[in-house]
Amino acid sequence: MSAAFPAPPAPSRRTALRGFGAGAFVLAGAGALGACSSREVTADKAGAAATGFTITDQRGKKVAFDGPVKRIATAIIPSPSMIAAVDGSYDRIVGINESTLQANKEGIFGTLFPESKKTATIAGADFVPNVETTLSLKPDVVIQWGDMGDEVIAPLENAGFKVVGLTYGTQEQMETWIDVFGTLVGKKERAAGLIAGMHDEDKAIRTLVAPQSRTRTKVLYLRTAADGWTTVNKSHYMNHWTDIAGGVNVARDEATGTPQVSVEQLLSWDPEVVFLSGFDTTTPADLYADKKLAGLRAVRARRVYKIPLGGYRWDPPCCESPLMWRWVAQILHPGLGARLGLRARIEKTFDHLYGYKISRGRIDDVLRLDMNGESSGYDGFRA
């Protein structure tokens, strides 16, 4: 990598997840998540019968339950929005991560579910659980990272909790989450419908952009670091939504998963489009005003965009990922805007996932019209 300074060593899982508490996301790969089913929210017959079941979590451990759970505590930051999406409500969630609580207070999720802004916290950025608080919440199950070692799981299991350990990043792992949550809350049919709809959306968007993607648009993902920027290589989820939309990650062949990037390297790659992480405060205006980047093709063409923030951030995989795919497709191919129909999709998705009738103004907030309004082609998102 032709950077002005050597790239740092790849962050450990724990370091990455500490960063994730403030916004970073972890390794991701290929797979097939997509749009949400338009079916009504209904409890499955199996859930209504309250029959027992056993879940094999992503540690390979079997955890038995007498029937659908009523109280869920989760130390994992992304999981509350996905549990709410699978369940169609927030009613079962009694404990969350401190970072999740902060995001709920600042973003639209707190509007979707006002009670989420008052939920008790059971862990912080290091994911080490507060067992005393968790005991007071009396959860039927605790959701925790399954690949961070005994430090985060053993205290919970030693206290007698049923713990489901999960891992995160790839599309396949995300589908497992949806299936697990569907089983836990007694809504397996709804979970299966979400996954099936996701696969359909993947195919639909690829079909729409295929005639436009004979030459793939060169894109770059940037996140602010203490001394500049970092990006991601081919191991990260960004490559999935880039590929679906007809683009290619110019940093895909970097050896480090999240390499640091110098100005010289940015100018050497010279991407056509830059996407700014939803996990920090950098805006397109910041890059447009940076004289060192004035020669960058994406800056000259004003094709720098802040990634949207819905019920959860759209950078990593979540139940709103299909909306991210359509958003990226319209960024790369503005002429497809009318056929992609993103605003209508947002309305339907928020109604289906969260039972929320989102307003035009709130859609503007999700799409960050305030930050992206001066970027090329963004007027197409106002329609």
C-alpha positions, 0 to 999 in steps of 0.5 A, a space after each residue: 500500500 503506497 501510504 505515507 505511513 505504514 498500515 497498523 496491524 489488523 485490530 483484534 476482535 476485541 479491539 474491533 468490537 470496542 470500536 463497534 461500541 462507538 461505531 465500527 463494524 466487523 468483518 463481513 463477507 458475501 451472501 444474500 440478505 435482501 428486502 423484507 417481506 410484505 406479510 402482516 406481523 403474525 405469531 406462528 402456530 408453533 409459538 402460539 402452542 408454546 412448544 419447547 425447542 432447542 437452539 444451537 447457537 453460533 458457538 455450537 452450544 445447544 440451549 433448551 427453552 420450554 417455549 417462546 421467551 418473553 424477556 430478552 436482555 442483549 449485550 450485542 449492539 446490533 441485535 435489538 433492532 433486529 429482534 424488534 424487526 423479527 418480532 414486530 415490536 420492542 416488547 420483549 427487550 428488557 436490557 441492552 448495551 450502553 452504546 445501543 441506548 445512546 443510539 436509541 436516544 439520538 436516532 429514529 429507533 427511539 421514535 419508532 419505539 420510545 421505550 427503547 430510550 429508557 431500557 436498562 443497560 447490561 454492558 458497555 463497550 467492552 461487552 463485559 456483562 453487569 450480572 447484578 443488573 441482569 439478575 434484576 431484569 429476570 430475562 428468559 435469555 441473554 444474547 451475547 457475543 459467542 466469539 469473545 471468550 469466557 470473560 463475557 459469557 461465563 459470568 452470565 452462565 455461572 449466574 444461571 442465565 440461558 445464554 445464546 452466543 452469536 457471531 456477526 458480519 457475513 450475510 449467512 451469519 445474519 440469516 442465522 440471527 434472524 432464524 434464531 430470533 424468530 425461534 426465540 419469539 415464536 415467529 419462525 414463519 415471519 423470520 423465514 419470510 424476511 429471509 426469503 424476501 431478502 433473497 428476492 430483493 438481492 436478485 431484483 436489484 442485480 437485475 435492474 443494475 446489470 445493463 448499467 454495470 458493464 463497467 463497474 463504478 470505482 467506489 471507496 468506503 471511508 471512516 474517520 480515524 485519529 490520524 486520517 482515515 481507514 477503509 475496508 478490504 474485500 473481507 468486509 460487508 461493504 463489498 456485498 452492497 457494492 457488488 449488488 449495486 454494480 460497483 467495485 471497491 478500489 481497496 479490495 486487495 489491501 492485505 489489512 482488513 481495515 487499512 489506514 489510508 493516506 491522502 497519497 493513497 486516496 489520490 492514487 486510487 482516485 475513486 469515482 464515488 466515496 461513501 462515508 461511514 455512518 459511525 462517525 461525524 464526517 460529512 461530504 462537506 468536510 471532504 469538499 472543503 479539504 484542499 488536500 483532496 481537491 484533485 480527487 475525482 469523487 470530490 471534483 464531481 461532488 460524489 461523496 455521500 454519508 451513509 443513511 441511518 435508519 432503525 440501525 446504521 446501514 453500513 453493516 448487515 441489518 434488517 434494513 440492508 435491502 434499503 442500503 442496496 437500493 440507495 447505493 444502486 441509485 447513487 451509482 446509477 441515478 437514472 434508475 431512481 424512479 425504478 428503484 423507488 427507494 422512498 416507497 420502499 422505506 415506507 413499506 419496510 418501516 411499516 412491515 418491520 416496525 409497524 411505523 408509518 414513517 413521514 416524508 420528513 423522517 425519510 429525509 432524516 434517514 437519507 441524511 438530506 441535510 448532509 447529502 443535499 449538495 452532492 451530485 444526483 441527491 435531488 433524486 432522493 427528494 421525489 
